Amino acid sequence: MTGQAETAPEVPDPDSNGLSAERASEARPAPSRGNEPHEVGSAEAVPRQPGPRNRLRRAAGAAASSGGSEPHKVGSVGAFFWPYPFWIAHRGAGKLAPENTLAAFRLGAQHGYRMFECDAKLSADGVPFLMHDATLARTTNALEKQVAEASPAGGDHAWAELSQFDAGSWHSRAFAGEPLPTLENVARFCRANGYALNIEIKPTPGTERRTGEVVAAHALRLWQGARVLPLLTSFSHDALQGARETAPGLPRGLLLDTLPDGWLQAAVALGCVAVVCNHALWNGACVQQTHEAGLRAVSYTVNDEAAALRLIDLGTDGIITDRVDLFSPA
């Protein structure tokens, strides 16, 4: 996921950040009694307000226990049971391991994470593999391995060639030799261990619809019979439409780094079950509108406690983070 955070737009109703008691209980802890006055001289001590770490842990626990238990009110897209954990590890383990590798997934799992986000694109011969950038230079040793005339784009190379690149050394020597994984590799890991997955469809420019179609077809096959299906997300409307036509039963989410006119209507029109938004853009009105439309409100990429607490207080449904070492999902 990319894009700079922009200031959230003005909304007509500044008091609309309040949600129903039912929704609030799903994503944040019950109110503390610390706000209630005590009689002067009472022997009972004033209860301590929970610190940020405790509030974050309690919110994660509340969200995990409520996830999938009740659908939202039926809107244009119908009700969808949300089975996903509140905390989601960005690209496996954030910046603690080489992104979008199985080593990163294993490290995120060691920190207690049960859901991961990754980026999937296609090789030239149609194999879905994990990589964020359109080009190979930042996260592989392709510049050392390829001839000067070779295309820098990962999607221009066959999987047989891509599979030979080192996708770990750029991060640190400890991960030297770590390969690029295919979507199938990651699916096997997640299904064997009971982990959920958010697959961001990240097309090579010009291949948006085809990438959505192929990634969805592979996901449908790889998660056949699974209790929890992967969540397919993308910034590309064409990719989401391709995924929808290929595998309409797989849940989808629209990624946004701004809130253009008609953003919610676009998500509904694409049959999405979630809006996955740059965290700075969420406010009470936008969360409420999203929930009233029958969709979930998820945020990326949240790496500090203050931002996480704000989103919990707004009643959002999920947080994608790099800081698997800071936020404990347990």
HURA-V579698 format. One record per residue. N is the residue number from 0. RES is the residue in one small letter. SS is DSSP state (@ for helix, = for strand, . for the rest). PSI is psi in degrees with one decimal (NA if undefined). D_LAST is the distance of its C-alpha to the last C-alpha in Angstrom with 2 decimals. Layout:
BEGIN
[[N & RES & SS & PSI & D_LAST] [N & RES & SS & PSI & D_LAST]]
END
This chain:
BEGIN
[[0 & m & . & 135.9 & 25.05] [1 & t & . & 176.7 & 27.69] [2 & g & . & 139.7 & 29.64] [3 & q & . & 145.0 & 29.93] [4 & a & . & 138.7 & 28.53] [5 & e & . & 157.2 & 31.34] [6 & t & . & 136.5 & 31.78] [7 & a & . & 142.6 & 30.83] [8 & p & . & 156.3 & 34.04] [9 & e & . & 141.6 & 35.88] [10 & v & . & 148.3 & 35.28] [11 & p & . & -26.7 & 37.87] [12 & d & . & 96.6 & 35.74] [13 & p & . & -13.3 & 33.89] [14 & d & . & 9.7 & 32.49] [15 & s & . & 10.5 & 30.90] [16 & n & . & -0.4 & 27.33] [17 & g & . & 131.9 & 26.88] [18 & l & . & 169.9 & 25.36] [19 & s & . & 158.7 & 25.94] [20 & a & @ & -33.8 & 23.98] [21 & e & @ & -45.1 & 22.70] [22 & r & @ & -40.9 & 21.29] [23 & a & @ & -36.7 & 19.93] [24 & s & @ & -19.2 & 17.96] [25 & e & @ & -33.8 & 16.18] [26 & a & @ & -5.0 & 14.69] [27 & r & . & 160.1 & 14.72] [28 & p & . & 163.0 & 14.62] [29 & a & . & 151.5 & 17.91] [30 & p & . & 143.8 & 20.54] [31 & s & . & 150.5 & 20.90] [32 & r & @ & 0.0 & 24.12] [33 & g & @ & -14.5 & 24.75] [34 & n & @ & -10.5 & 27.12] [35 & e & . & 131.6 & 29.44] [36 & p & . & 150.2 & 32.48] [37 & h & . & 155.5 & 33.43] [38 & e & . & 143.0 & 37.03] [39 & v & . & 131.5 & 38.69] [40 & g & . & 2.8 & 38.86] [41 & s & . & 141.7 & 36.24] [42 & a & . & -18.9 & 34.87] [43 & e & . & 127.3 & 31.40] [44 & a & . & 149.6 & 29.44] [45 & v & . & 124.6 & 28.09] [46 & p & . & 143.2 & 24.34] [47 & r & . & 139.2 & 22.35] [48 & q & . & 138.9 & 20.70] [49 & p & . & 137.8 & 16.94] [50 & g & . & 170.2 & 16.48] [51 & p & @ & -41.5 & 15.03] [52 & r & @ & -43.5 & 11.83] [53 & n & @ & -41.6 & 11.33] [54 & r & @ & -40.0 & 12.45] [55 & l & @ & -42.3 & 10.13] [56 & r & @ & -43.4 & 6.98] [57 & r & @ & -38.0 & 9.14] [58 & a & @ & -41.8 & 10.30] [59 & a & @ & -41.7 & 7.30] [60 & g & @ & -40.9 & 6.92] [61 & a & @ & -42.1 & 10.68] [62 & a & @ & -40.7 & 11.11] [63 & a & @ & -39.3 & 9.21] [64 & s & @ & -26.3 & 11.28] [65 & s & @ & -13.8 & 14.34] [66 & g & . & 126.9 & 14.34] [67 & g & . & -2.0 & 17.59] [68 & s & . & -32.2 & 18.77] [69 & e & . & 140.3 & 21.59] [70 & p & . & 159.0 & 23.65] [71 & h & . & 164.8 & 24.96] [72 & k & . & 138.2 & 28.59] [73 & v & . & 124.1 & 30.80] [74 & g & . & -150.1 & 32.18] [75 & s & . & -29.9 & 34.17] [76 & v & . & 0.6 & 31.65] [77 & g & . & 176.3 & 30.89] [78 & a & . & 144.8 & 27.67] [79 & f & . & 124.9 & 24.72] [80 & f & . & 123.0 & 21.76] [81 & w & . & 104.5 & 18.67] [82 & p & . & 7.7 & 16.33] [83 & y & . & 147.8 & 14.06] [84 & p & . & 159.8 & 10.43] [85 & f & . & -39.9 & 10.60] [86 & w & = & 133.1 & 9.57] [87 & i & = & 128.1 & 12.13] [88 & a & = & 121.0 & 13.13] [89 & h & = & 120.5 & 16.81] [90 & r & . & 29.2 & 19.24] [91 & g & . & -63.2 & 16.79] [92 & a & . & 31.7 & 15.60] [93 & g & . & -126.9 & 17.57] [94 & k & . & 7.7 & 20.20] [95 & l & . & -12.8 & 18.86] [96 & a & . & 164.3 & 20.64] [97 & p & . & 123.1 & 23.53] [98 & e & . & 147.8 & 22.46] [99 & n & . & 37.6 & 22.73] [100 & t & . & 160.4 & 23.02] [101 & l & @ & -29.3 & 21.46] [102 & a & @ & -38.7 & 20.80] [103 & a & @ & -42.0 & 18.59] [104 & f & @ & -43.1 & 16.67] [105 & r & @ & -39.4 & 16.25] [106 & l & @ & -41.7 & 15.08] [107 & g & @ & -39.8 & 12.48] [108 & a & @ & -36.6 & 11.24] [109 & q & @ & -25.8 & 11.36] [110 & h & . & 5.4 & 8.93] [111 & g & . & 5.5 & 6.30] [112 & y & . & 141.1 & 7.96] [113 & r & . & 2.3 & 9.52] [114 & m & = & 142.4 & 12.24] [115 & f & = & 152.0 & 14.85] [116 & e & = & 142.4 & 17.95] [117 & c & = & 167.2 & 21.23] [118 & d & = & 131.3 & 24.94] [119 & a & = & 133.3 & 27.58] [120 & k & = & 179.0 & 31.33] [121 & l & = & 141.8 & 34.37] [122 & s & . & 171.1 & 36.56] [123 & a & . & -26.7 & 40.30] [124 & d & . & 20.2 & 40.53] [125 & g & . & 20.4 & 37.76] [126 & v & . & 121.6 & 34.78] [127 & p & = & 126.8 & 31.43] [128 & f & = & 166.0 & 29.67] [129 & l & = & 122.9 & 26.93] [130 & m & . & 140.2 & 28.18] [131 & h & . & -54.0 & 27.84] [132 & d & . & 157.0 & 31.26] [133 & a & . & -29.2 & 34.54] [134 & t & = & 161.5 & 35.98] [135 & l & . & -15.7 & 35.13] [136 & a & . & -41.5 & 36.00] [137 & r & . & -39.2 & 32.80] [138 & t & . & 14.4 & 30.41] [139 & t & . & 173.9 & 32.88] [140 & n & . & 29.6 & 36.02] [141 & a & @ & -36.1 & 38.21] [142 & l & @ & -28.8 & 40.66] [143 & e & @ & -29.5 & 41.49] [144 & k & @ & -28.5 & 41.88] [145 & q & . & 158.4 & 43.72] [146 & v & . & 160.1 & 47.30] [147 & a & . & -29.4 & 48.02] [148 & e & . & -5.6 & 49.02] [149 & a & . & 147.0 & 45.78] [150 & s & . & 138.1 & 43.80] [151 & p & . & -13.7 & 40.78] [152 & a & = & 131.5 & 38.88] [153 & g & @ & -36.8 & 36.45] [154 & g & @ & -6.3 & 37.54] [155 & d & @ & 2.8 & 41.10] [156 & h & . & 145.6 & 40.47] [157 & a & . & 156.0 & 40.25] [158 & w & @ & -33.7 & 37.18] [159 & a & @ & -35.4 & 39.27] [160 & e & @ & -45.1 & 39.67] [161 & l & @ & -34.7 & 36.17] [162 & s & . & -14.3 & 34.67] [163 & q & . & -8.5 & 36.61] [164 & f & . & 151.4 & 35.13] [165 & d & . & 115.9 & 32.82] [166 & a & . & 17.2 & 29.70] [167 & g & . & -30.7 & 28.06] [168 & s & . & -31.2 & 30.76] [169 & w & . & -29.6 & 30.70] [170 & h & . & -54.1 & 27.26] [171 & s & . & 162.1 & 28.02] [172 & r & @ & -28.0 & 29.99] [173 & a & @ & -23.7 & 26.97] [174 & f & @ & 16.2 & 26.56] [175 & a & . & 135.1 & 30.29] [176 & g & . & -2.3 & 31.34] [177 & e & . & 125.7 & 28.15] [178 & p & . & 163.7 & 29.62] [179 & l & . & 133.0 & 29.05] [180 & p & . & 152.7 & 27.28] [181 & t & = & 164.1 & 28.61] [182 & l & @ & -33.8 & 26.65] [183 & e & @ & -40.1 & 27.42] [184 & n & @ & -46.8 & 25.81] [185 & v & @ & -38.4 & 22.50] [186 & a & @ & -42.9 & 22.87] [187 & r & @ & -42.6 & 23.42] [188 & f & @ & -47.4 & 20.32] [189 & c & @ & -43.9 & 18.08] [190 & r & @ & -36.4 & 19.90] [191 & a & @ & -27.8 & 20.02] [192 & n & @ & 2.3 & 16.25] [193 & g & . & 29.7 & 15.37] [194 & y & . & 150.1 & 14.08] [195 & a & = & 159.0 & 15.30] [196 & l & = & 136.4 & 17.62] [197 & n & = & 112.4 & 19.28] [198 & i & = & 109.6 & 22.71] [199 & e & = & 121.0 & 24.63] [200 & i & = & 113.3 & 28.29] [201 & k & . & 79.6 & 29.85] [202 & p & . & 147.3 & 33.55] [203 & t & . & 134.4 & 36.18] [204 & p & . & 130.7 & 38.50] [205 & g & . & -6.4 & 40.98] [206 & t & . & 26.1 & 38.96] [207 & e & @ & -54.9 & 36.66] [208 & r & @ & -44.5 & 37.68] [209 & r & @ & -39.9 & 38.12] [210 & t & @ & -42.7 & 34.70] [211 & g & @ & -42.0 & 33.13] [212 & e & @ & -47.7 & 35.22] [213 & v & @ & -43.2 & 34.55] [214 & v & @ & -43.4 & 30.78] [215 & a & @ & -40.5 & 30.57] [216 & a & @ & -42.4 & 32.93] [217 & h & @ & -42.9 & 30.96] [218 & a & @ & -40.1 & 27.63] [219 & l & @ & -41.6 & 29.41] [220 & r & @ & -44.9 & 30.68] [221 & l & @ & -27.0 & 27.62] [222 & w & . & 21.9 & 25.35] [223 & q & . & 127.3 & 28.16] [224 & g & . & 1.6 & 27.01] [225 & a & . & 146.6 & 23.28] [226 & r & . & -39.0 & 21.34] [227 & v & . & 118.2 & 19.42] [228 & l & . & 155.7 & 21.79] [229 & p & . & 149.8 & 21.22] [230 & l & = & 119.5 & 21.58] [231 & l & = & 125.0 & 24.71] [232 & t & = & 158.6 & 25.19] [233 & s & = & 152.5 & 28.05] [234 & f & . & -20.8 & 30.10] [235 & s & . & 119.0 & 33.13] [236 & h & @ & -38.8 & 34.56] [237 & d & @ & -40.4 & 36.72] [238 & a & @ & -42.2 & 33.83] [239 & l & @ & -37.5 & 32.04] [240 & q & @ & -39.9 & 35.36] [241 & g & @ & -41.5 & 35.96] [242 & a & @ & -40.0 & 32.59] [243 & r & @ & -43.6 & 33.36] [244 & e & @ & -29.8 & 36.78] [245 & t & @ & -42.8 & 35.65] [246 & a & . & 75.1 & 32.60] [247 & p & . & -21.2 & 32.59] [248 & g & . & -10.1 & 29.96] [249 & l & . & 132.5 & 27.20] [250 & p & . & 146.4 & 25.23] [251 & r & = & 155.4 & 26.09] [252 & g & = & 143.2 & 25.16] [253 & l & = & 124.4 & 27.49] [254 & l & = & 138.2 & 26.49] [255 & l & = & 135.0 & 28.23] [256 & d & . & -0.4 & 28.86] [257 & t & . & 170.2 & 31.48] [258 & l & . & 82.5 & 32.31] [259 & p & . & 166.0 & 35.81] [260 & d & . & 134.6 & 37.93] [261 & g & . & 17.6 & 36.90] [262 & w & @ & -42.4 & 33.34] [263 & l & @ & -39.2 & 31.99] [264 & q & @ & -36.1 & 35.09] [265 & a & @ & -42.5 & 34.61] [266 & a & @ & -41.7 & 31.10] [267 & v & @ & -43.1 & 32.50] [268 & a & @ & -30.0 & 35.56] [269 & l & . & 2.5 & 33.49] [270 & g & . & 29.7 & 31.73] [271 & c & . & 154.9 & 28.30] [272 & v & . & -6.7 & 25.32] [273 & a & = & 152.9 & 23.61] [274 & v & = & 124.0 & 24.69] [275 & v & = & 108.3 & 22.65] [276 & c & = & 146.8 & 24.02] [277 & n & = & 125.0 & 24.29] [278 & h & @ & -29.5 & 22.05] [279 & a & @ & -16.6 & 25.07] [280 & l & @ & -18.6 & 27.03] [281 & w & . & 134.5 & 25.02] [282 & n & . & 177.5 & 26.59] [283 & g & @ & -42.9 & 26.73] [284 & a & @ & -42.3 & 29.71] [285 & c & @ & -39.8 & 28.36] [286 & v & @ & -45.1 & 25.09] [287 & q & @ & -43.4 & 27.24] [288 & q & @ & -41.4 & 29.73] [289 & t & @ & -46.4 & 27.16] [290 & h & @ & -40.4 & 25.74] [291 & e & @ & -25.3 & 29.30] [292 & a & . & -3.4 & 30.20] [293 & g & . & 14.4 & 27.57] [294 & l & . & 160.4 & 25.29] [295 & r & = & 153.8 & 21.73] [296 & a & = & 113.1 & 21.21] [297 & v & = & 151.6 & 18.97] [298 & s & = & 146.0 & 19.17] [299 & y & = & 167.0 & 19.69] [300 & t & . & 118.2 & 19.39] [301 & v & . & 117.6 & 17.44] [302 & n & . & 8.9 & 17.17] [303 & d & . & 155.8 & 17.50] [304 & e & @ & -39.4 & 15.94] [305 & a & @ & -43.2 & 19.11] [306 & a & @ & -40.1 & 19.17] [307 & a & @ & -42.8 & 15.61] [308 & l & @ & -37.6 & 16.44] [309 & r & @ & -43.3 & 19.72] [310 & l & @ & -35.7 & 18.33] [311 & i & @ & -44.1 & 16.01] [312 & d & @ & -28.3 & 19.18] [313 & l & @ & -13.9 & 21.19] [314 & g & . & 27.4 & 19.18] [315 & t & . & 169.9 & 18.36] [316 & d & . & -7.4 & 16.37] [317 & g & = & 149.5 & 14.52] [318 & i & = & 126.6 & 14.22] [319 & i & = & 127.8 & 15.24] [320 & t & = & 150.0 & 14.76] [321 & d & . & -26.1 & 16.25] [322 & r & . & 65.2 & 14.12] [323 & v & . & -16.9 & 11.30] [324 & d & . & -14.7 & 12.03] [325 & l & . & -45.0 & 11.83] [326 & f & . & 118.1 & 9.02] [327 & s & . & 119.8 & 5.47] [328 & p & . & -6.7 & 3.82] [329 & a & . & NA & 0.00]]
END
